[in-house]
Amino acid sequence: MPSEEFSAFCETEFEHRLNSGQEFDEGLYRKAKEMVIDRLIRLEREER
């Protein structure tokens, strides 16, 4: 499912950002991720 693939991608990207040594807004990243995943799940349900 696209939502699962996107979630896995985001977790990998999150780890990269944490390990990069550069600052980023962790809360904003997670909020944006959840917004996109929610939308993907709605689209997946509509396709069924």
Contacts in CASP RR format, 6 or more apart in sequence:
PFRMAT RR
TARGET T0000
AUTHOR 0000-0000-0000
METHOD contacts of the structure
MODEL  1
MPSEEFSAFCETEFEHRLNSGQEFDEGLYRKAKEMVIDRLIRLEREER
1 44 0 8 1.000
2 40 0 8 1.000
2 43 0 8 1.000
2 44 0 8 1.000
3 37 0 8 1.000
3 40 0 8 1.000
3 41 0 8 1.000
3 44 0 8 1.000
6 36 0 8 1.000
6 37 0 8 1.000
6 40 0 8 1.000
7 33 0 8 1.000
7 37 0 8 1.000
10 29 0 8 1.000
10 33 0 8 1.000
10 37 0 8 1.000
14 29 0 8 1.000
14 30 0 8 1.000
17 24 0 8 1.000
17 29 0 8 1.000
END
